[in-house]
Amino acid sequence: MAENEEKKSEVKKEIKEHHCSVCGKVSDATICHACEEKIRGEAFEKKRDIEKG
Ligand SMILES: [Zn+2]
């Protein structure tokens, strides 16, 4: 079963842990869900401010 072990470590090497570019937490996306929501909310507020004048 030595072959199996090799395969396992290879897969481990391939799967790199992604980290959120905003908070640095482990996430499969560039930006984690929490930060995405936050950014979306901020953008929405900004837009509202502009529309408000
Ligand atoms: Zn984040």
mmCIF file of the protein (N, C-alpha, C, O) and its ligand, coordinates in Angstrom:
data_MODEL
# 
_entry.id   MODEL 
# 
loop_
_entity.id 
_entity.type 
_entity.pdbx_number_of_molecules 
1 polymer     1 
2 non-polymer 1 
# 
_entity_poly.entity_id                      1 
_entity_poly.type                           'polypeptide(L)' 
_entity_poly.nstd_linkage                   no 
_entity_poly.nstd_monomer                   no 
_entity_poly.pdbx_seq_one_letter_code       MAENEEKKSEVKKEIKEHHCSVCGKVSDATICHACEEKIRGEAFEKKRDIEKG 
_entity_poly.pdbx_seq_one_letter_code_can   MAENEEKKSEVKKEIKEHHCSVCGKVSDATICHACEEKIRGEAFEKKRDIEKG 
_entity_poly.pdbx_strand_id                 A 
# 
loop_
_entity_poly_seq.entity_id 
_entity_poly_seq.num 
_entity_poly_seq.mon_id 
_entity_poly_seq.hetero 
1 1  MET n 
1 2  ALA n 
1 3  GLU n 
1 4  ASN n 
1 5  GLU n 
1 6  GLU n 
1 7  LYS n 
1 8  LYS n 
1 9  SER n 
1 10 GLU n 
1 11 VAL n 
1 12 LYS n 
1 13 LYS n 
1 14 GLU n 
1 15 ILE n 
1 16 LYS n 
1 17 GLU n 
1 18 HIS n 
1 19 HIS n 
1 20 CYS n 
1 21 SER n 
1 22 VAL n 
1 23 CYS n 
1 24 GLY n 
1 25 LYS n 
1 26 VAL n 
1 27 SER n 
1 28 ASP n 
1 29 ALA n 
1 30 THR n 
1 31 ILE n 
1 32 CYS n 
1 33 HIS n 
1 34 ALA n 
1 35 CYS n 
1 36 GLU n 
1 37 GLU n 
1 38 LYS n 
1 39 ILE n 
1 40 ARG n 
1 41 GLY n 
1 42 GLU n 
1 43 ALA n 
1 44 PHE n 
1 45 GLU n 
1 46 LYS n 
1 47 LYS n 
1 48 ARG n 
1 49 ASP n 
1 50 ILE n 
1 51 GLU n 
1 52 LYS n 
1 53 GLY n 
# 
loop_
_struct_asym.id 
_struct_asym.entity_id 
A 1 
B 2 
# 
loop_
_chem_comp.id 
_chem_comp.type 
_chem_comp.mon_nstd_flag 
ALA 'L-peptide linking' y 
ARG 'L-peptide linking' y 
ASN 'L-peptide linking' y 
ASP 'L-peptide linking' y 
CYS 'L-peptide linking' y 
GLU 'L-peptide linking' y 
GLY 'peptide linking'   y 
HIS 'L-peptide linking' y 
ILE 'L-peptide linking' y 
LYS 'L-peptide linking' y 
MET 'L-peptide linking' y 
PHE 'L-peptide linking' y 
SER 'L-peptide linking' y 
THR 'L-peptide linking' y 
VAL 'L-peptide linking' y 
ZN  non-polymer         . 
# 
_pdbx_entity_nonpoly.entity_id   2 
_pdbx_entity_nonpoly.name        ? 
_pdbx_entity_nonpoly.comp_id     ZN 
# 
_pdbx_nonpoly_scheme.asym_id         B 
_pdbx_nonpoly_scheme.entity_id       2 
_pdbx_nonpoly_scheme.mon_id          ZN 
_pdbx_nonpoly_scheme.ndb_seq_num     1 
_pdbx_nonpoly_scheme.pdb_seq_num     101 
_pdbx_nonpoly_scheme.auth_seq_num    101 
_pdbx_nonpoly_scheme.pdb_mon_id      ZN 
_pdbx_nonpoly_scheme.auth_mon_id     ZN 
_pdbx_nonpoly_scheme.pdb_strand_id   A 
_pdbx_nonpoly_scheme.pdb_ins_code    . 
# 
loop_
_atom_site.group_PDB 
_atom_site.id 
_atom_site.type_symbol 
_atom_site.label_atom_id 
_atom_site.label_alt_id 
_atom_site.label_comp_id 
_atom_site.label_asym_id 
_atom_site.label_entity_id 
_atom_site.label_seq_id 
_atom_site.pdbx_PDB_ins_code 
_atom_site.Cartn_x 
_atom_site.Cartn_y 
_atom_site.Cartn_z 
_atom_site.occupancy 
_atom_site.B_iso_or_equiv 
_atom_site.pdbx_formal_charge 
_atom_site.auth_seq_id 
_atom_site.auth_comp_id 
_atom_site.auth_asym_id 
_atom_site.auth_atom_id 
_atom_site.pdbx_PDB_model_num 
ATOM   1   N  N  . MET A 1 1  ? 0.828   -1.222 0.000  1.00 0.00 ? 1   MET A N  1 
ATOM   2   C  CA . MET A 1 1  ? 0.000   0.000  0.000  1.00 0.00 ? 1   MET A CA 1 
ATOM   3   C  C  . MET A 1 1  ? 0.864   1.274  0.000  1.00 0.00 ? 1   MET A C  1 
ATOM   4   O  O  . MET A 1 1  ? 0.381   2.365  0.306  1.00 0.00 ? 1   MET A O  1 
ATOM   5   N  N  . ALA A 1 2  ? 2.133   1.112  -0.345 1.00 0.00 ? 2   ALA A N  1 
ATOM   6   C  CA . ALA A 1 2  ? 3.014   2.281  -0.365 1.00 0.00 ? 2   ALA A CA 1 
ATOM   7   C  C  . ALA A 1 2  ? 2.570   3.248  -1.457 1.00 0.00 ? 2   ALA A C  1 
ATOM   8   O  O  . ALA A 1 2  ? 2.687   4.467  -1.329 1.00 0.00 ? 2   ALA A O  1 
ATOM   9   N  N  . GLU A 1 3  ? 2.061   2.664  -2.524 1.00 0.00 ? 3   GLU A N  1 
ATOM   10  C  CA . GLU A 1 3  ? 1.620   3.502  -3.651 1.00 0.00 ? 3   GLU A CA 1 
ATOM   11  C  C  . GLU A 1 3  ? 0.477   4.436  -3.196 1.00 0.00 ? 3   GLU A C  1 
ATOM   12  O  O  . GLU A 1 3  ? 0.419   5.616  -3.543 1.00 0.00 ? 3   GLU A O  1 
ATOM   13  N  N  . ASN A 1 4  ? -0.392  3.858  -2.429 1.00 0.00 ? 4   ASN A N  1 
ATOM   14  C  CA . ASN A 1 4  ? -1.536  4.620  -1.944 1.00 0.00 ? 4   ASN A CA 1 
ATOM   15  C  C  . ASN A 1 4  ? -1.074  5.811  -1.104 1.00 0.00 ? 4   ASN A C  1 
ATOM   16  O  O  . ASN A 1 4  ? -1.611  6.913  -1.218 1.00 0.00 ? 4   ASN A O  1 
ATOM   17  N  N  . GLU A 1 5  ? -0.098  5.578  -0.285 1.00 0.00 ? 5   GLU A N  1 
ATOM   18  C  CA . GLU A 1 5  ? 0.408   6.641  0.582  1.00 0.00 ? 5   GLU A CA 1 
ATOM   19  C  C  . GLU A 1 5  ? 0.980   7.795  -0.247 1.00 0.00 ? 5   GLU A C  1 
ATOM   20  O  O  . GLU A 1 5  ? 0.796   8.973  0.062  1.00 0.00 ? 5   GLU A O  1 
ATOM   21  N  N  . GLU A 1 6  ? 1.678   7.401  -1.306 1.00 0.00 ? 6   GLU A N  1 
ATOM   22  C  CA . GLU A 1 6  ? 2.273   8.440  -2.159 1.00 0.00 ? 6   GLU A CA 1 
ATOM   23  C  C  . GLU A 1 6  ? 1.187   9.305  -2.793 1.00 0.00 ? 6   GLU A C  1 
ATOM   24  O  O  . GLU A 1 6  ? 1.289   10.529 -2.868 1.00 0.00 ? 6   GLU A O  1 
ATOM   25  N  N  . LYS A 1 7  ? 0.148   8.612  -3.244 1.00 0.00 ? 7   LYS A N  1 
ATOM   26  C  CA . LYS A 1 7  ? -0.941  9.323  -3.893 1.00 0.00 ? 7   LYS A CA 1 
ATOM   27  C  C  . LYS A 1 7  ? -1.578  10.310 -2.897 1.00 0.00 ? 7   LYS A C  1 
ATOM   28  O  O  . LYS A 1 7  ? -1.939  11.432 -3.252 1.00 0.00 ? 7   LYS A O  1 
ATOM   29  N  N  . LYS A 1 8  ? -1.698  9.871  -1.685 1.00 0.00 ? 8   LYS A N  1 
ATOM   30  C  CA . LYS A 1 8  ? -2.334  10.695 -0.664 1.00 0.00 ? 8   LYS A CA 1 
ATOM   31  C  C  . LYS A 1 8  ? -1.556  12.008 -0.479 1.00 0.00 ? 8   LYS A C  1 
ATOM   32  O  O  . LYS A 1 8  ? -2.142  13.091 -0.457 1.00 0.00 ? 8   LYS A O  1 
ATOM   33  N  N  . SER A 1 9  ? -0.264  11.894 -0.351 1.00 0.00 ? 9   SER A N  1 
ATOM   34  C  CA . SER A 1 9  ? 0.541   13.091 -0.112 1.00 0.00 ? 9   SER A CA 1 
ATOM   35  C  C  . SER A 1 9  ? 0.532   14.000 -1.334 1.00 0.00 ? 9   SER A C  1 
ATOM   36  O  O  . SER A 1 9  ? 0.632   15.222 -1.221 1.00 0.00 ? 9   SER A O  1 
ATOM   37  N  N  . GLU A 1 10 ? 0.410   13.385 -2.493 1.00 0.00 ? 10  GLU A N  1 
ATOM   38  C  CA . GLU A 1 10 ? 0.376   14.189 -3.723 1.00 0.00 ? 10  GLU A CA 1 
ATOM   39  C  C  . GLU A 1 10 ? -0.885  15.055 -3.747 1.00 0.00 ? 10  GLU A C  1 
ATOM   40  O  O  . GLU A 1 10 ? -0.850  16.242 -4.071 1.00 0.00 ? 10  GLU A O  1 
ATOM   41  N  N  . VAL A 1 11 ? -1.977  14.424 -3.398 1.00 0.00 ? 11  VAL A N  1 
ATOM   42  C  CA . VAL A 1 11 ? -3.253  15.146 -3.390 1.00 0.00 ? 11  VAL A CA 1 
ATOM   43  C  C  . VAL A 1 11 ? -3.192  16.274 -2.370 1.00 0.00 ? 11  VAL A C  1 
ATOM   44  O  O  . VAL A 1 11 ? -3.682  17.377 -2.611 1.00 0.00 ? 11  VAL A O  1 
ATOM   45  N  N  . LYS A 1 12 ? -2.590  15.983 -1.244 1.00 0.00 ? 12  LYS A N  1 
ATOM   46  C  CA . LYS A 1 12 ? -2.499  16.985 -0.191 1.00 0.00 ? 12  LYS A CA 1 
ATOM   47  C  C  . LYS A 1 12 ? -1.726  18.205 -0.692 1.00 0.00 ? 12  LYS A C  1 
ATOM   48  O  O  . LYS A 1 12 ? -2.038  19.350 -0.362 1.00 0.00 ? 12  LYS A O  1 
ATOM   49  N  N  . LYS A 1 13 ? -0.706  17.916 -1.500 1.00 0.00 ? 13  LYS A N  1 
ATOM   50  C  CA . LYS A 1 13 ? 0.123   19.006 -2.004 1.00 0.00 ? 13  LYS A CA 1 
ATOM   51  C  C  . LYS A 1 13 ? -0.675  19.851 -2.994 1.00 0.00 ? 13  LYS A C  1 
ATOM   52  O  O  . LYS A 1 13 ? -0.539  21.073 -3.050 1.00 0.00 ? 13  LYS A O  1 
ATOM   53  N  N  . GLU A 1 14 ? -1.508  19.167 -3.767 1.00 0.00 ? 14  GLU A N  1 
ATOM   54  C  CA . GLU A 1 14 ? -2.250  19.881 -4.811 1.00 0.00 ? 14  GLU A CA 1 
ATOM   55  C  C  . GLU A 1 14 ? -3.317  20.789 -4.215 1.00 0.00 ? 14  GLU A C  1 
ATOM   56  O  O  . GLU A 1 14 ? -3.548  21.902 -4.686 1.00 0.00 ? 14  GLU A O  1 
ATOM   57  N  N  . ILE A 1 15 ? -3.957  20.286 -3.170 1.00 0.00 ? 15  ILE A N  1 
ATOM   58  C  CA . ILE A 1 15 ? -5.021  21.088 -2.567 1.00 0.00 ? 15  ILE A CA 1 
ATOM   59  C  C  . ILE A 1 15 ? -4.396  22.137 -1.651 1.00 0.00 ? 15  ILE A C  1 
ATOM   60  O  O  . ILE A 1 15 ? -3.967  21.844 -0.535 1.00 0.00 ? 15  ILE A O  1 
ATOM   61  N  N  . LYS A 1 16 ? -4.361  23.323 -2.140 1.00 0.00 ? 16  LYS A N  1 
ATOM   62  C  CA . LYS A 1 16 ? -3.795  24.417 -1.352 1.00 0.00 ? 16  LYS A CA 1 
ATOM   63  C  C  . LYS A 1 16 ? -4.919  25.138 -0.633 1.00 0.00 ? 16  LYS A C  1 
ATOM   64  O  O  . LYS A 1 16 ? -5.996  25.361 -1.185 1.00 0.00 ? 16  LYS A O  1 
ATOM   65  N  N  . GLU A 1 17 ? -4.651  25.482 0.569  1.00 0.00 ? 17  GLU A N  1 
ATOM   66  C  CA . GLU A 1 17 ? -5.679  26.190 1.330  1.00 0.00 ? 17  GLU A CA 1 
ATOM   67  C  C  . GLU A 1 17 ? -5.738  27.640 0.880  1.00 0.00 ? 17  GLU A C  1 
ATOM   68  O  O  . GLU A 1 17 ? -4.736  28.354 0.855  1.00 0.00 ? 17  GLU A O  1 
ATOM   69  N  N  . HIS A 1 18 ? -6.919  28.037 0.536  1.00 0.00 ? 18  HIS A N  1 
ATOM   70  C  CA . HIS A 1 18 ? -7.096  29.434 0.136  1.00 0.00 ? 18  HIS A CA 1 
ATOM   71  C  C  . HIS A 1 18 ? -7.421  30.264 1.368  1.00 0.00 ? 18  HIS A C  1 
ATOM   72  O  O  . HIS A 1 18 ? -8.077  29.804 2.303  1.00 0.00 ? 18  HIS A O  1 
ATOM   73  N  N  . HIS A 1 19 ? -6.965  31.437 1.340  1.00 0.00 ? 19  HIS A N  1 
ATOM   74  C  CA . HIS A 1 19 ? -7.261  32.334 2.462  1.00 0.00 ? 19  HIS A CA 1 
ATOM   75  C  C  . HIS A 1 19 ? -7.968  33.580 1.946  1.00 0.00 ? 19  HIS A C  1 
ATOM   76  O  O  . HIS A 1 19 ? -7.653  34.094 0.872  1.00 0.00 ? 19  HIS A O  1 
ATOM   77  N  N  . CYS A 1 20 ? -8.890  34.033 2.698  1.00 0.00 ? 20  CYS A N  1 
ATOM   78  C  CA . CYS A 1 20 ? -9.616  35.245 2.345  1.00 0.00 ? 20  CYS A CA 1 
ATOM   79  C  C  . CYS A 1 20 ? -8.626  36.405 2.263  1.00 0.00 ? 20  CYS A C  1 
ATOM   80  O  O  . CYS A 1 20 ? -7.833  36.618 3.180  1.00 0.00 ? 20  CYS A O  1 
ATOM   81  N  N  . SER A 1 21 ? -8.678  37.141 1.174  1.00 0.00 ? 21  SER A N  1 
ATOM   82  C  CA . SER A 1 21 ? -7.727  38.235 0.981  1.00 0.00 ? 21  SER A CA 1 
ATOM   83  C  C  . SER A 1 21 ? -8.084  39.432 1.842  1.00 0.00 ? 21  SER A C  1 
ATOM   84  O  O  . SER A 1 21 ? -7.328  40.401 1.908  1.00 0.00 ? 21  SER A O  1 
ATOM   85  N  N  . VAL A 1 22 ? -9.228  39.369 2.501  1.00 0.00 ? 22  VAL A N  1 
ATOM   86  C  CA . VAL A 1 22 ? -9.645  40.503 3.335  1.00 0.00 ? 22  VAL A CA 1 
ATOM   87  C  C  . VAL A 1 22 ? -9.318  40.237 4.805  1.00 0.00 ? 22  VAL A C  1 
ATOM   88  O  O  . VAL A 1 22 ? -8.632  41.032 5.447  1.00 0.00 ? 22  VAL A O  1 
ATOM   89  N  N  . CYS A 1 23 ? -9.814  39.112 5.334  1.00 0.00 ? 23  CYS A N  1 
ATOM   90  C  CA . CYS A 1 23 ? -9.610  38.833 6.760  1.00 0.00 ? 23  CYS A CA 1 
ATOM   91  C  C  . CYS A 1 23 ? -8.534  37.774 6.986  1.00 0.00 ? 23  CYS A C  1 
ATOM   92  O  O  . CYS A 1 23 ? -8.059  37.610 8.110  1.00 0.00 ? 23  CYS A O  1 
ATOM   93  N  N  . GLY A 1 24 ? -8.139  37.048 5.925  1.00 0.00 ? 24  GLY A N  1 
ATOM   94  C  CA . GLY A 1 24 ? -7.069  36.063 6.063  1.00 0.00 ? 24  GLY A CA 1 
ATOM   95  C  C  . GLY A 1 24 ? -7.524  34.728 6.602  1.00 0.00 ? 24  GLY A C  1 
ATOM   96  O  O  . GLY A 1 24 ? -6.696  33.862 6.883  1.00 0.00 ? 24  GLY A O  1 
ATOM   97  N  N  . LYS A 1 25 ? -8.806  34.543 6.750  1.00 0.00 ? 25  LYS A N  1 
ATOM   98  C  CA . LYS A 1 25 ? -9.325  33.273 7.247  1.00 0.00 ? 25  LYS A CA 1 
ATOM   99  C  C  . LYS A 1 25 ? -9.361  32.269 6.105  1.00 0.00 ? 25  LYS A C  1 
ATOM   100 O  O  . LYS A 1 25 ? -9.413  32.640 4.933  1.00 0.00 ? 25  LYS A O  1 
ATOM   101 N  N  . VAL A 1 26 ? -9.333  30.971 6.472  1.00 0.00 ? 26  VAL A N  1 
ATOM   102 C  CA . VAL A 1 26 ? -9.365  29.926 5.455  1.00 0.00 ? 26  VAL A CA 1 
ATOM   103 C  C  . VAL A 1 26 ? -10.700 29.970 4.729  1.00 0.00 ? 26  VAL A C  1 
ATOM   104 O  O  . VAL A 1 26 ? -11.765 29.958 5.346  1.00 0.00 ? 26  VAL A O  1 
ATOM   105 N  N  . SER A 1 27 ? -10.619 30.022 3.405  1.00 0.00 ? 27  SER A N  1 
ATOM   106 C  CA . SER A 1 27 ? -11.827 30.090 2.594  1.00 0.00 ? 27  SER A CA 1 
ATOM   107 C  C  . SER A 1 27 ? -11.546 29.486 1.236  1.00 0.00 ? 27  SER A C  1 
ATOM   108 O  O  . SER A 1 27 ? -10.422 29.593 0.746  1.00 0.00 ? 27  SER A O  1 
ATOM   109 N  N  . ASP A 1 28 ? -12.533 28.851 0.603  1.00 0.00 ? 28  ASP A N  1 
ATOM   110 C  CA . ASP A 1 28 ? -12.309 28.272 -0.724 1.00 0.00 ? 28  ASP A CA 1 
ATOM   111 C  C  . ASP A 1 28 ? -12.360 29.374 -1.783 1.00 0.00 ? 28  ASP A C  1 
ATOM   112 O  O  . ASP A 1 28 ? -11.914 29.164 -2.911 1.00 0.00 ? 28  ASP A O  1 
ATOM   113 N  N  . ALA A 1 29 ? -12.879 30.505 -1.446 1.00 0.00 ? 29  ALA A N  1 
ATOM   114 C  CA . ALA A 1 29 ? -12.951 31.605 -2.403 1.00 0.00 ? 29  ALA A CA 1 
ATOM   115 C  C  . ALA A 1 29 ? -11.901 32.664 -2.075 1.00 0.00 ? 29  ALA A C  1 
ATOM   116 O  O  . ALA A 1 29 ? -11.315 32.665 -0.992 1.00 0.00 ? 29  ALA A O  1 
ATOM   117 N  N  . THR A 1 30 ? -11.677 33.560 -3.029 1.00 0.00 ? 30  THR A N  1 
ATOM   118 C  CA . THR A 1 30 ? -10.695 34.629 -2.793 1.00 0.00 ? 30  THR A CA 1 
ATOM   119 C  C  . THR A 1 30 ? -11.114 35.468 -1.602 1.00 0.00 ? 30  THR A C  1 
ATOM   120 O  O  . THR A 1 30 ? -10.293 35.880 -0.783 1.00 0.00 ? 30  THR A O  1 
ATOM   121 N  N  . ILE A 1 31 ? -12.402 35.707 -1.527 1.00 0.00 ? 31  ILE A N  1 
ATOM   122 C  CA . ILE A 1 31 ? -12.930 36.460 -0.389 1.00 0.00 ? 31  ILE A CA 1 
ATOM   123 C  C  . ILE A 1 31 ? -13.989 35.603 0.287  1.00 0.00 ? 31  ILE A C  1 
ATOM   124 O  O  . ILE A 1 31 ? -14.889 35.092 -0.379 1.00 0.00 ? 31  ILE A O  1 
ATOM   125 N  N  . CYS A 1 32 ? -13.894 35.441 1.592  1.00 0.00 ? 32  CYS A N  1 
ATOM   126 C  CA . CYS A 1 32 ? -14.824 34.569 2.306  1.00 0.00 ? 32  CYS A CA 1 
ATOM   127 C  C  . CYS A 1 32 ? -16.225 35.174 2.285  1.00 0.00 ? 32  CYS A C  1 
ATOM   128 O  O  . CYS A 1 32 ? -16.420 36.346 1.962  1.00 0.00 ? 32  CYS A O  1 
ATOM   129 N  N  . HIS A 1 33 ? -17.169 34.351 2.633  1.00 0.00 ? 33  HIS A N  1 
ATOM   130 C  CA . HIS A 1 33 ? -18.570 34.758 2.526  1.00 0.00 ? 33  HIS A CA 1 
ATOM   131 C  C  . HIS A 1 33 ? -18.855 35.978 3.410  1.00 0.00 ? 33  HIS A C  1 
ATOM   132 O  O  . HIS A 1 33 ? -19.544 36.911 2.997  1.00 0.00 ? 33  HIS A O  1 
ATOM   133 N  N  . ALA A 1 34 ? -18.325 35.953 4.603  1.00 0.00 ? 34  ALA A N  1 
ATOM   134 C  CA . ALA A 1 34 ? -18.587 37.049 5.543  1.00 0.00 ? 34  ALA A CA 1 
ATOM   135 C  C  . ALA A 1 34 ? -18.094 38.376 4.976  1.00 0.00 ? 34  ALA A C  1 
ATOM   136 O  O  . ALA A 1 34 ? -18.794 39.387 5.033  1.00 0.00 ? 34  ALA A O  1 
ATOM   137 N  N  . CYS A 1 35 ? -16.871 38.358 4.426  1.00 0.00 ? 35  CYS A N  1 
ATOM   138 C  CA . CYS A 1 35 ? -16.298 39.593 3.887  1.00 0.00 ? 35  CYS A CA 1 
ATOM   139 C  C  . CYS A 1 35 ? -17.033 40.000 2.612  1.00 0.00 ? 35  CYS A C  1 
ATOM   140 O  O  . CYS A 1 35 ? -17.215 41.187 2.344  1.00 0.00 ? 35  CYS A O  1 
ATOM   141 N  N  . GLU A 1 36 ? -17.444 39.024 1.844  1.00 0.00 ? 36  GLU A N  1 
ATOM   142 C  CA . GLU A 1 36 ? -18.171 39.339 0.613  1.00 0.00 ? 36  GLU A CA 1 
ATOM   143 C  C  . GLU A 1 36 ? -19.452 40.092 0.962  1.00 0.00 ? 36  GLU A C  1 
ATOM   144 O  O  . GLU A 1 36 ? -19.799 41.092 0.333  1.00 0.00 ? 36  GLU A O  1 
ATOM   145 N  N  . GLU A 1 37 ? -20.132 39.593 1.965  1.00 0.00 ? 37  GLU A N  1 
ATOM   146 C  CA . GLU A 1 37 ? -21.378 40.240 2.389  1.00 0.00 ? 37  GLU A CA 1 
ATOM   147 C  C  . GLU A 1 37 ? -21.098 41.654 2.885  1.00 0.00 ? 37  GLU A C  1 
ATOM   148 O  O  . GLU A 1 37 ? -21.843 42.592 2.602  1.00 0.00 ? 37  GLU A O  1 
ATOM   149 N  N  . LYS A 1 38 ? -20.010 41.780 3.628  1.00 0.00 ? 38  LYS A N  1 
ATOM   150 C  CA . LYS A 1 38 ? -19.644 43.072 4.197  1.00 0.00 ? 38  LYS A CA 1 
ATOM   151 C  C  . LYS A 1 38 ? -19.345 44.068 3.078  1.00 0.00 ? 38  LYS A C  1 
ATOM   152 O  O  . LYS A 1 38 ? -19.809 45.208 3.097  1.00 0.00 ? 38  LYS A O  1 
ATOM   153 N  N  . ILE A 1 39 ? -18.560 43.608 2.104  1.00 0.00 ? 39  ILE A N  1 
ATOM   154 C  CA . ILE A 1 39 ? -18.188 44.485 0.991  1.00 0.00 ? 39  ILE A CA 1 
ATOM   155 C  C  . ILE A 1 39 ? -19.438 44.868 0.213  1.00 0.00 ? 39  ILE A C  1 
ATOM   156 O  O  . ILE A 1 39 ? -19.602 46.014 -0.204 1.00 0.00 ? 39  ILE A O  1 
ATOM   157 N  N  . ARG A 1 40 ? -20.304 43.903 0.027  1.00 0.00 ? 40  ARG A N  1 
ATOM   158 C  CA . ARG A 1 40 ? -21.528 44.170 -0.720 1.00 0.00 ? 40  ARG A CA 1 
ATOM   159 C  C  . ARG A 1 40 ? -22.370 45.202 0.026  1.00 0.00 ? 40  ARG A C  1 
ATOM   160 O  O  . ARG A 1 40 ? -22.946 46.101 -0.586 1.00 0.00 ? 40  ARG A O  1 
ATOM   161 N  N  . GLY A 1 41 ? -22.438 45.071 1.332  1.00 0.00 ? 41  GLY A N  1 
ATOM   162 C  CA . GLY A 1 41 ? -23.219 46.003 2.137  1.00 0.00 ? 41  GLY A CA 1 
ATOM   163 C  C  . GLY A 1 41 ? -22.632 47.399 2.078  1.00 0.00 ? 41  GLY A C  1 
ATOM   164 O  O  . GLY A 1 41 ? -23.362 48.387 2.006  1.00 0.00 ? 41  GLY A O  1 
ATOM   165 N  N  . GLU A 1 42 ? -21.299 47.476 2.108  1.00 0.00 ? 42  GLU A N  1 
ATOM   166 C  CA . GLU A 1 42 ? -20.640 48.784 2.060  1.00 0.00 ? 42  GLU A CA 1 
ATOM   167 C  C  . GLU A 1 42 ? -20.887 49.454 0.718  1.00 0.00 ? 42  GLU A C  1 
ATOM   168 O  O  . GLU A 1 42 ? -21.151 50.654 0.650  1.00 0.00 ? 42  GLU A O  1 
ATOM   169 N  N  . ALA A 1 43 ? -20.798 48.676 -0.339 1.00 0.00 ? 43  ALA A N  1 
ATOM   170 C  CA . ALA A 1 43 ? -21.015 49.218 -1.682 1.00 0.00 ? 43  ALA A CA 1 
ATOM   171 C  C  . ALA A 1 43 ? -22.450 49.721 -1.806 1.00 0.00 ? 43  ALA A C  1 
ATOM   172 O  O  . ALA A 1 43 ? -22.717 50.750 -2.428 1.00 0.00 ? 43  ALA A O  1 
ATOM   173 N  N  . PHE A 1 44 ? -23.356 48.976 -1.202 1.00 0.00 ? 44  PHE A N  1 
ATOM   174 C  CA . PHE A 1 44 ? -24.768 49.361 -1.268 1.00 0.00 ? 44  PHE A CA 1 
ATOM   175 C  C  . PHE A 1 44 ? -24.986 50.675 -0.522 1.00 0.00 ? 44  PHE A C  1 
ATOM   176 O  O  . PHE A 1 44 ? -25.706 51.558 -0.988 1.00 0.00 ? 44  PHE A O  1 
ATOM   177 N  N  . GLU A 1 45 ? -24.351 50.787 0.644  1.00 0.00 ? 45  GLU A N  1 
ATOM   178 C  CA . GLU A 1 45 ? -24.505 52.010 1.424  1.00 0.00 ? 45  GLU A CA 1 
ATOM   179 C  C  . GLU A 1 45 ? -23.932 53.208 0.685  1.00 0.00 ? 45  GLU A C  1 
ATOM   180 O  O  . GLU A 1 45 ? -24.491 54.304 0.710  1.00 0.00 ? 45  GLU A O  1 
ATOM   181 N  N  . LYS A 1 46 ? -22.791 52.971 0.020  1.00 0.00 ? 46  LYS A N  1 
ATOM   182 C  CA . LYS A 1 46 ? -22.140 54.048 -0.736 1.00 0.00 ? 46  LYS A CA 1 
ATOM   183 C  C  . LYS A 1 46 ? -23.076 54.531 -1.836 1.00 0.00 ? 46  LYS A C  1 
ATOM   184 O  O  . LYS A 1 46 ? -23.251 55.730 -2.050 1.00 0.00 ? 46  LYS A O  1 
ATOM   185 N  N  . LYS A 1 47 ? -23.666 53.572 -2.521 1.00 0.00 ? 47  LYS A N  1 
ATOM   186 C  CA . LYS A 1 47 ? -24.551 53.904 -3.626 1.00 0.00 ? 47  LYS A CA 1 
ATOM   187 C  C  . LYS A 1 47 ? -25.731 54.727 -3.102 1.00 0.00 ? 47  LYS A C  1 
ATOM   188 O  O  . LYS A 1 47 ? -26.164 55.700 -3.720 1.00 0.00 ? 47  LYS A O  1 
ATOM   189 N  N  . ARG A 1 48 ? -26.222 54.308 -1.966 1.00 0.00 ? 48  ARG A N  1 
ATOM   190 C  CA . ARG A 1 48 ? -27.359 55.004 -1.378 1.00 0.00 ? 48  ARG A CA 1 
ATOM   191 C  C  . ARG A 1 48 ? -26.984 56.445 -1.036 1.00 0.00 ? 48  ARG A C  1 
ATOM   192 O  O  . ARG A 1 48 ? -27.781 57.367 -1.209 1.00 0.00 ? 48  ARG A O  1 
ATOM   193 N  N  . ASP A 1 49 ? -25.772 56.617 -0.552 1.00 0.00 ? 49  ASP A N  1 
ATOM   194 C  CA . ASP A 1 49 ? -25.309 57.957 -0.193 1.00 0.00 ? 49  ASP A CA 1 
ATOM   195 C  C  . ASP A 1 49 ? -25.252 58.850 -1.418 1.00 0.00 ? 49  ASP A C  1 
ATOM   196 O  O  . ASP A 1 49 ? -25.631 60.020 -1.371 1.00 0.00 ? 49  ASP A O  1 
ATOM   197 N  N  . ILE A 1 50 ? -24.770 58.280 -2.521 1.00 0.00 ? 50  ILE A N  1 
ATOM   198 C  CA . ILE A 1 50 ? -24.636 59.056 -3.761 1.00 0.00 ? 50  ILE A CA 1 
ATOM   199 C  C  . ILE A 1 50 ? -26.022 59.443 -4.270 1.00 0.00 ? 50  ILE A C  1 
ATOM   200 O  O  . ILE A 1 50 ? -26.256 60.575 -4.695 1.00 0.00 ? 50  ILE A O  1 
ATOM   201 N  N  . GLU A 1 51 ? -26.929 58.477 -4.215 1.00 0.00 ? 51  GLU A N  1 
ATOM   202 C  CA . GLU A 1 51 ? -28.272 58.754 -4.710 1.00 0.00 ? 51  GLU A CA 1 
ATOM   203 C  C  . GLU A 1 51 ? -28.976 59.804 -3.838 1.00 0.00 ? 51  GLU A C  1 
ATOM   204 O  O  . GLU A 1 51 ? -29.790 60.602 -4.302 1.00 0.00 ? 51  GLU A O  1 
ATOM   205 N  N  . LYS A 1 52 ? -28.623 59.757 -2.581 1.00 0.00 ? 52  LYS A N  1 
ATOM   206 C  CA . LYS A 1 52 ? -29.197 60.701 -1.630 1.00 0.00 ? 52  LYS A CA 1 
ATOM   207 C  C  . LYS A 1 52 ? -28.713 62.130 -1.931 1.00 0.00 ? 52  LYS A C  1 
ATOM   208 O  O  . LYS A 1 52 ? -29.442 63.109 -1.767 1.00 0.00 ? 52  LYS A O  1 
ATOM   209 N  N  . GLY A 1 53 ? -27.462 62.202 -2.374 1.00 0.00 ? 53  GLY A N  1 
ATOM   210 C  CA . GLY A 1 53 ? -26.881 63.505 -2.678 1.00 0.00 ? 53  GLY A CA 1 
ATOM   211 C  C  . GLY A 1 53 ? -26.088 63.946 -1.495 1.00 0.00 ? 53  GLY A C  1 
ATOM   212 O  O  . GLY A 1 53 ? -25.499 65.027 -1.514 1.00 0.00 ? 53  GLY A O  1 
HETATM 213 ZN ZN . ZN  B 2 .  ? -12.869 37.223 4.980  1.00 0.00 2 101 ZN  A ZN 1 
# 
